[in-house]
């Protein structure tokens, strides 16, 4: 992944606009696999957003004030990933949403971004 980052990074500044995985080039092809990748996070933190945020801080994430239980993590310097937890309640099951800066495709290809998301999940939910 580091090699992909180094080969693709073209120095484009962050756009400070969040996009979903589907909005990435070829993202529509891969997006249906993302919920399956995020499933371990949903199971572990479905009713414990505070524990999720505590774990984020331990691995270097920064709390994002835009959502109740959200954090921005930086797997690479110019590659922010916004992770949002929607806790389980009486009406809805828990879910996670992952967003990327709209400049992301200037640093990694979409299939590699999927692998980065999987690695992030593993750091939150170790075996």
C-alpha positions as CSV (number, residue, x, y, z in Angstrom):
1,X,0.0,0.0,0.0
2,X,2.9,2.4,0.8
3,X,4.3,1.7,-2.6
4,X,1.0,2.5,-4.3
5,X,0.8,5.7,-2.3
6,X,4.3,6.8,-3.3
7,X,3.7,5.9,-7.0
8,X,0.3,7.6,-7.2
9,X,0.7,10.7,-5.0
10,X,0.8,13.8,-7.2
11,X,0.8,16.4,-4.5
12,X,-2.8,17.6,-5.0
13,X,-3.9,19.5,-1.9
14,X,-6.7,18.2,0.2
15,X,-10.1,19.5,-1.0
16,X,-11.8,19.4,2.5
17,X,-14.9,17.9,0.9
18,X,-16.0,14.4,2.0
19,X,-17.1,11.8,-0.6
20,X,-18.3,8.3,-0.3
21,X,-16.6,5.2,-1.7
22,X,-19.2,5.1,-4.5
23,X,-18.0,8.6,-5.7
24,X,-14.4,7.4,-6.2
25,X,-13.3,6.3,-9.7
26,X,-14.7,2.8,-10.2
27,X,-16.2,3.0,-6.7
28,X,-19.6,1.8,-7.9
29,X,-17.9,-1.5,-8.8
30,X,-16.5,-2.1,-5.3
31,X,-18.9,-0.2,-2.9
32,X,-21.1,-3.2,-2.2
33,X,-18.2,-4.9,-0.5
34,X,-17.6,-2.1,1.9
35,X,-20.4,-2.9,4.4
36,X,-19.0,-6.4,4.7
37,X,-15.6,-5.0,5.5
38,X,-17.1,-2.7,8.2
39,X,-19.2,-5.4,9.8
40,X,-16.7,-6.3,12.6
41,X,-16.7,-2.6,13.6
42,X,-20.5,-2.6,13.7
43,X,-20.6,-5.7,15.8
44,X,-18.0,-4.5,18.3
45,X,-19.1,-0.9,18.7
46,X,-22.9,-1.0,17.9
47,X,-23.9,0.4,21.3
48,X,-20.6,1.9,22.5
49,X,-19.7,5.0,20.6
50,X,-17.5,6.2,23.5
51,X,-15.4,3.1,23.4
52,X,-15.0,3.5,19.6
53,X,-13.8,7.1,20.2
54,X,-11.4,6.0,22.9
55,X,-9.9,3.4,20.6
56,X,-9.5,6.0,17.9
57,X,-7.5,8.2,20.1
58,X,-5.2,5.4,21.0
59,X,-4.3,4.7,17.4
60,X,-3.8,8.4,16.5
61,X,-7.2,9.4,15.2
62,X,-8.8,12.8,15.8
63,X,-12.3,13.2,16.9
64,X,-14.5,14.9,14.3
65,X,-17.1,17.3,15.8
66,X,-19.4,17.0,12.7
67,X,-21.0,13.8,14.0
68,X,-21.7,12.4,17.4
69,X,-19.3,9.4,17.1
70,X,-16.8,10.1,14.4
71,X,-13.1,10.4,13.8
72,X,-10.7,11.2,11.1
73,X,-7.7,8.9,10.8
74,X,-4.7,9.5,8.5
75,X,-3.3,6.2,7.2
76,X,-1.1,8.4,5.1
77,X,-0.3,12.1,5.5
78,X,-2.5,13.3,2.6
79,X,-5.1,10.6,2.9
80,X,-7.8,11.4,5.6
81,X,-10.5,8.9,6.3
82,X,-13.6,9.9,8.2
83,X,-15.3,7.1,10.1
84,X,-18.8,7.7,11.5
85,X,-20.6,5.3,13.9
86,X,-24.3,5.4,14.0
87,X,-25.2,3.5,17.2
88,X,-28.0,1.0,17.4
89,X,-31.3,2.4,18.7
90,X,-34.9,1.3,19.0
91,X,-35.5,2.0,15.3
92,X,-32.3,1.2,13.5
93,X,-29.4,-1.2,13.6
94,X,-25.9,0.2,14.1
95,X,-23.9,1.1,11.0
96,X,-20.6,2.7,10.0
97,X,-20.0,5.1,7.3
98,X,-16.5,5.8,5.7
99,X,-15.9,9.0,3.8
100,X,-12.8,10.2,2.0
101,X,-11.4,13.6,1.0
102,X,-12.4,14.2,-2.6
103,X,-8.7,14.4,-3.6
104,X,-8.2,10.8,-2.5
105,X,-7.9,9.4,-6.0
106,X,-4.8,11.5,-6.5
107,X,-3.1,9.3,-3.9
108,X,-4.5,5.8,-4.2
109,X,-6.5,3.8,-6.6
110,X,-9.9,2.7,-5.5
111,X,-9.1,-1.0,-5.1
112,X,-6.1,-0.1,-2.9
113,X,-8.4,2.3,-0.9
114,X,-10.6,-0.7,-0.1
115,X,-7.5,-2.5,1.3
116,X,-6.7,0.5,3.4
117,X,-10.2,0.4,4.8
118,X,-9.8,-3.3,5.7
119,X,-6.5,-2.5,7.5
120,X,-8.1,0.3,9.4
121,X,-10.9,-2.1,10.5
122,X,-8.3,-4.6,11.7
123,X,-6.6,-1.9,13.8
124,X,-9.9,-1.2,15.5
125,X,-10.9,-4.8,16.0
126,X,-7.8,-6.9,16.5
127,X,-8.3,-10.7,16.5
